[in-house]
Amino acid sequence: MKNTIIISILFCMFFVSSCTNREKHLEIGLFSGSVWNVPYWQNYKLFDDAIEKFTELHPDVRVSYRSGTLKENYSEWISQKILKGDEPDLFLILPENFILFAKLGILESLDHYMNRDFNRQLYFKNALDSGRYKKTQYGLAMEVVPTFMFVNQTILSETGISLPTNDWTWNDFYSICKKLKNNNSIKAVQGFDWKIAAYTNGQQLFSDMGDQAYLSEAGVYDAVKFVGEINSICPPDDSFDFEDGNVAFAPLPFSEYRAYAYYPYSIQKYKNFDWQALLLPRGPEGHNGADLKTLLMGISSRSDKKNIAWEFMQFLITDIEIQKSIFTYSHGVPVLKEILELDETQIFLNRGKDTNAPLLTPLQITRSIENSLVFPRFAKYQEAINMADIALEEIEQHPSRLQHQLSVLNIELNDYLEH
């Protein structure tokens, strides 16, 4: 009897051990809060739903994550995990970390997985391009955020100005700003800076490697010159703000629209006037779109669960229900093009929207994404942009030698980027 009990215990221990050994534990790295810097209360719901659905399809897989790491602390947290050799199998990648992680070999190349069973045609091309480094795919975008020009329709109506079309140009934009010039109670535009002008003129500001600046290019010169012309008839003035209803035009990301055009945050901003959304005005060399912001995921090159990590990452962007839930739980746009082609997407975008807020159509969103450019956010990107912002603020005040000043600035930026 005693031997029978011992054998039974040993059998149970062996059975549990063998089951544990067969179970695949996939760890993913997430952060709390919105990558788009807007109010976000559904921190992990999308991933919780995805994990539940994925593990139903893969009962031998357990997926876990550590909660509570704030977005502002995430870069340091994931870097420390990497230094210790203890990074998650699959993790979110902040824009400023992507090139560094790819360059150092931290991220697994996804090319062989994608060549095997991935249909690139289903996704926005520039969203896929955002995860490439040196012609190799190291990350996949889960969601994207394009930028629109939001318009105070109340101001335009009261001044007898017609709402522009979605294919409007810099000339159209300048003409409207000029008509609003002499109205001291309003401001024509807020936030249309040299960077947005350069993007809408089809210009890349830095090389993909982040080691060269392109600010001396003719297209950038035209963009800076155009912003100077806008500022000459509509000088910057911090006492005016689009959300207060006294500014006619303001470029805003889709995430801002999703956060503040819908209840409950619609009661906080943009409440006392009617506003509309348009694509951005295009320059002579560009399109009606600016830069496309993306949220990437990547696989650790040291993971021993690369195959199942790829399966889960692919599941996040191929499953229709999970991609649809981005509109519910985040403030971005799904990367799966099919979602914006569904009739229910327009119905969903109407639901909960403030009556004063604009109605963005799926077609507008699609066009804005397709017109947008994707640029790498290398380690020195923000510092280089800050240097350019400061220099260009001074240059715009002395425009007579603009081309020469841009050339000098470009040399200074190259020196900074190369050292």
N, C-alpha and C positions, 0 to 999 in steps of 0.2 A: 504493500500500500504506500509506504513511504517512498519507495523508488518510483512508483507511478506518479506521485505528486511532483517529485523532483524533475522527472522527465517532462511532465506537463508544463512546469514552470520554465524549463529550458526551452521547450518548443515555443512557448508564448514569447519568450525573450528573443529568440531567433526570428520569429515571425515579425515582431515589431521592428527589430533591427533591420531586417531585409526590406520591410516596407519603407522605413526611414531612408535607407540607402537608395531606394528606387525613386523617392520623391526628389524632384528638382526644385531647389529654392532659388528664386530669382529676386535679387534685391534691386530696387530702383531708387534713384536720387531725385527728390522733389524739394521745392521750397514753398513756403507759405506766403500768400499775397499775390498780387498781380504783377506780372512782368511789364505790364503796360502803364503802371503807376496810376491806376484809378481804383476807386473803392471795389473791393472784391471779397464777398463773404462766403463763396462756395469753394474754399481752398482746395479740397481734395475730392470733391464729389465726383468729378469726371473720372478720376483715376480709380476711385472705389468702385464705380459702376463698371468700368472697363475690366478691372481685376476680377470682379465677380463673374462677369460674362466669359472672360478668357479662361478662368479656371474651371468653369463648367464644361468648356470645350476640351480642356487639358487637365483632367482630374489628378494627374501625377505631378502637377506644378503648383508650387506655393509662391505667391508674389507678396513681397512686403516692402515697406518704406518707413523711413524715420520722419515723423511729423514734427513741426515746430520750428524748423530752420527758416528764418525770415529771408526774404529775397535779398535784402541788403547785406546779410551775413553769408549768403549761400556760396559766393565765389571763394571766400576764405575757407568755408567748411569743406567744399569739394576739393579744393587744392590741398588741404591738410590730409584728407582721406587718400588722395593720390600719392602724396609724399610718403605716407605710411604703407602704401601698397594695399590699402583697404577700401578702395573706391567701390561704389555699387556696380553691378553688372551693366546697368543701363541708367543713364541720368540726363536730366535737363542741362542744357548748355546756355549760359548767358552770352549775349553777343560779343562782349569784350574778351571772352575766354576761348572762343571757337578756334581762331587761327593758331593761338599758342598751343592749345591741346592737340590740334592736328599736327602741327610742326614738330612737337616733342614726341609724337608716336603714342600718345595716350589714347587716342581714338582708333577704333578698328575701321579699316576700309570696308565700305558696304558694297563695293562694286560687284563682287562675286555673288553676293546674295541677290542684288537687284538684277543682275544679268540672268539669274536662274528663274526667278518667279515674281517679277515686279513690272507692272504696266505703267510706264512713265506718262503715257498719254492721259491718264485719269487725273493728273495733278497739275496745278499751275507750274509752268516751267520755271519761272523765276523763284518760286518757293523751293523747288528742288535745287536750283542753282545756289541758293543761300547756304546749302550744306556741303558745297564743294570747295576743295582747296587743292591747288595744283592739279586740276583736272581729275581729282579723285573725290568720290563721295564719302564724307565722314559723318554726316548728320542728316537727319530728315526733319523737316519742319512739320510741326503738329498743327499750327495755326499761324495766321498772318494778320498784319494790320496795315492797310493802305491809308493814305491821307486824302481828305477832301477839302474843298473850299466851302465853308459855311457862310451863308448870306443872310443878313438881316432883311427879310422881305418887307418888313414894315417901313424901314428907311427908304428902300427903293420905291415902294408904292407911294409914299408921301412926297417924294421928290420927282415923281413921274418918270422913273427909269424902269425899263423893261428888264425882267430877269434874263440873264444870258443863257445860252444853250450850253450843253455839256462839251461841245467841241470849240469853245471860245479860245481866243488867243491873248497874248500879252497886249496887243494893240487894243482889243476890246476892253481888257481890264484897265488899261491906262486911261482910255476914253471915259469910262464910268467914274474912275477916281477923280478925273479932272472936273467932271460935272458936279462932284460933291465938294470941291475945293473950298468954296466960299461959305459953306454952312458951318458956322463956328460951334454949333451945338453937337455936332457929330464928327466922327473921324472915318475916313474912307476905308482904311485897312489897318489891321494889327497882325503882326507875326509873319508877314510875307518877307522872309529874309533872303540873303544872298545864296544860302544853301538850297532852299526850296526853288529859287529861281534857276540855279544851276541844274538841279535835277529835272525840272520841267523843260530845260533846254538840252536834255540828253547828255549831261556832263558827269563824268566820274572825277571825284576830287583827289583820290589817291589810288595808287596801284593796288592790285589784288594782294600783293605781298606786304603792303604797308611800308615800303621803303622809298617811295617816291611820291611827290605832290604834283598835281596837274593844274595848279591855279593860274599858270601863265597861258593856258590854252585860250584860243579865241572865243570859244563858247562860254567859258567862265567869265572872261572879260565882258561879254555881252550881258551876262546875267547880273554881274555886279553893277554895270552901267545902268541897266534897267531898274534895279532896286534903287539906285541913286536918283533916277528920274521920278520914281514913285514917291520917294521920301521928300523930294523937292516940292511936290505939290501937297504932300500929306506927311509933314514932319512927325517923327515918333513922339508920342505923348503918353506917359504912363497914367495920366488921370482919366484916360478913356479905356474902356474894356468891353469886349464883345458880349460877355455875359451880363453886363449892365444895360445892354440895348442901345449903346451910343456909338457902335462901330459897325460899318456896313459889311466888311469882308474879314474873315479870319480862317486860315488853314488850321484844321484840327484832325487828329487821327481818328479812325473809325472807333477805336476803344473809348475815346472821350464821348463820342456820339452815343455809343451803346450804354455808357454809364449814366449820362445825364439827360438823355432824351426819354428815359424810361423810369417808371416808378420803381423804388421810392426816391431815387436821387434826383428825379426831374423837378422836385420841389425846391432844390437848392440853387439851380442855375438856369439861365436862358428861359425864364418863366414869363416875362412881361412883354414879349414881342413874338411875332411869327418869324421863323427862320427856315431856310431851305438849304439843301446840299447840292453842290455841283462838283464835277471833276475840276481839277486845278487848271488854270489857263496855261496853254503851252507856248513855249518859245519857238523861234524859227527852226531850231534843230532838234526839238524834242516832241514829247507827247503830253497828253493831259494826265500826268501822274508824277509823283515824286519818288522818294525812296520807300521800299517795302520793308517793314519790320517783321521779323520772324522769330518764333520760339522753336529752337532745335532740340532734338534728343540725339544722343550718341551712345555707342557701345564701348565699354572699356576693352582695350586691346589685350588686357591681362585676364579678362574673364574666362572662366572655364565653362560658361553657359552661353556662349555666343549665339548658338543656333536658336535657343529658346528666347534669348533676348531679342534677336531679330524677329522672331515670330510675334512677340508681344508688341514691339515697336511698329511693325507692319500692320498689326491688328488695330492699333490706335488710329492709323490714318486711312485704313481701308474699310473698316466697319462703318456702315452708313449711320447706324444709331449713335455710335460713339462720336462720329464727326458732327452729326446734327446737334449733339448735346453741347458742343462748343458754344453755340449761340445761347444756350441756357446757363451754362456754368462759367463761361469766360466772357471776355469782351473782344475776342478776336474773330477771325473768319476762318472756317474750315478750309483745308488745303485740297480736299476732294471736290473737284469741280462740279460733280453731279449734285451736290447739296444745293448749290445756288440755282440749279435748273429745276428743282422740285417746286410744284405749286404751293405746297405747304410752307415753304420757306418764306414766301411773301406774306402769308397769313401770320406766320410766327413773328415776323418783323413788325407787323402792325399791332400785335398784342402788347398791351401795357405801355404803349408809346404816348407821351404827353400830346395833347391836341395841338399845341403850338409848334411842336417839333416837326422837322422835315421827314418825309417818307423816303428812305433810301431803298431803291429797288435792287433786286438781285442782279439785274443787268448793269446798273451803275457800279455796283460793287465789283462785278467781274471785270468790267472795263477798266476800273481804277487799278485793280491788281495787275491786269495784263499790261497796262501802260506804265507800271512802276518799275523802277530799277532796283537791283540788289547790289549792295556794296559790303565788302568785308569790314568788320569792326575789329581791327587789330589792336594790340596792347596799347599803343601810343595814340590811338585814334582820338579819344576825347581831348587829350592834351593838345594834339595838333589842331583840332577844331577850335579849341579855346584860344590858341595863339592866333589863328586866322581871324576869329571873331573880333579880337581886340585890335588887331592891325587894320582890318577892314572898316571898323568903326571910325578910325582916324582917316583912312584913305577916302572914305565916302565924303568926308568934310573938305577934302582937297582933291577933287576929281580931275584936275587939269592934266596930271601925269599918271593917270590910272594904269596904263599898260606897263610903264616902267615900275611903278610901285608894286604891281602884282608880280612882276618878274623878280624883284628883290625879295618879296615875301616868299615866293616859291623856293628861292635859294635858301632862305633861312629855315623853311620847313624841311627841305631835303637834308640840311645839315643836322637838324634835330632828329629826323627819322633814321638817319644812317649811324647815329652814335648812341 
